[in-house]
């Protein structure tokens, strides 16, 4: 089968990943903010007996190779280890995309233009003369609306038929003579000498090194002369201006606006969302609203699931007895593994099925960059980057994702701050536990306001997490990660009404089920281990009792007990299993052998001496301790440093223990 | 009369005269369309007055005031 390798190039937030996902059936999440794809991914599809391999490059504004994403994208295109470059262009903001088309044409010969988001342009009253645009560009051009899956087959056919054209030759004015001089000192190559000469002229070290490594250069007196003659010219500015002129020329008369105020409504929304009076309260209300819906909505299904699984318990025992399994094994399977499993499923699944679609909806709508915009001042006061607000939001999904997402922060120092503090926002492994404990201990009213109150308490704890993030960021920026805040540019993308069905499908499949699957996997083994230490006896006492006794004095310093400490230790692979582990610990030492619903869990805790104060200490320790093993491994991978991985481990642990200790001795 | 971008009034159209400074920030600003002759206006001010968001080339870009200081502009109706 013929294989065509395709590089997907595009500005950030143009729907590149949506096209990639639609074609390859892969699931890269496409949030509505600049820089969501930070690494590039590969996927493939087969259409009419041809295999298409897609490389989804990180979104870039240009290919002049300065920032991390630009270098990744430009290197990939320059190395040319693919057949066709598809430049995805935003129909609502053509010049941004055509700028990239032009620059791609300078590096690569087979270019296809894909104008995406045409439905949105139509909605906004933007009329594009596609025939004229095609003539001006002299390139194959496809119109798509990836969200609606329109034009994708057309895109594949166009890719198949793409022909190699000449490199685009832009007139660089006063630079032209010098370019010619340098070209004479570049060895024969299939690459565009003019583009290479420009990089040499503007002294781009990265590319000069690369050309040297490829043994393409033979620089000497002519290059030196060219550079000397341009000593007083801002070459980079000259290049950018000439490219812009070319773009302007290609777009002459192409775009018409039906009405000039097409984004008046969005602007109105933005003015409110970022206003002095309402900006911050509205963000908190969003947060509160999500929590409220999650807590209220999850209650009933949680109980139903719990009762359902519990009802099956006897049947399972009967079946196992019927096939004559030894009693020990039945006990292990039913009371060890099965109980832990259904606890995790019934407590975690309903909140996740509500929380994640809501959160993904806000993300896709484009609310998160506005949050970063509102919060940036606070981050800049901490000498950190406002985009940290975005990595914090990602951390709510999963801290490992937040850590990887920190790549959108350009400065290494600020990126490290974001990585080291990411664990202070509770990830979804912790949320259900927090929600469960709050439901038990902080909802004193049995009337309809109790859900509101619970959501309020949860919001306050999250606010504490955010506050701690700022304090630790500030301390880091003043001590081990000293430095001034670097520059900050953030694109506020247009609001995009998400495809609701896709949003639900995505968040259920890739977030809820993913997390649940991980939890179930871990719970399976954890259930086994917990059962083992609870049932294997040394002398007349179970191992777990020794362990609990051993941790008790330590726990009591922190306002909790040995069972909680044991639970947190066993929860290292995944925070989801902290509560089931604790439950086993308590059930071992208490006379309660059966519980009818999640609500009765509270009785188990009360019997074992839990108070509101202990619940607070537990929540503090739950929120602030070392990151789970997956997150730590990700941090190691991202920082390439044992030192920073250790810091990421120890800082939150110290914060949590310190806070719990303080609460314990003060109250 | 030239002014630095961080000081312009809300919703006033201005034209870029020059970008000072160099390196990463200047390049990033140019990529985003902040080049001489480009027209833009400040459309949003965040709750703590910094950063501000500017409308340029149909995009909305937020810049911190300390960075916007590097961009010299003149009012469009001058």
Interface residues (C-beta under 8 A of the other chain):
Chain A: X61 X62 X64 X66 X67 X92 X93 X95 X96 X236 X237 X240 X241 X244 X267 X270 X271 X274 X275 X276 X279 X280 X373 X374 X376 X377 X378 X380 X386 X410 X485 X486 X487 X488 X489 X490 X491 X492 X493 X494
Chain B: X19 X24 X25 X26 X27 X28 X29 X30 X31 X32 X33 X35 X36 X43 X44 X45 X46 X47 X48 X49 X50 X51 X53 X57 X58 X59 X60 X61 X62 X63 X64 X66 X67
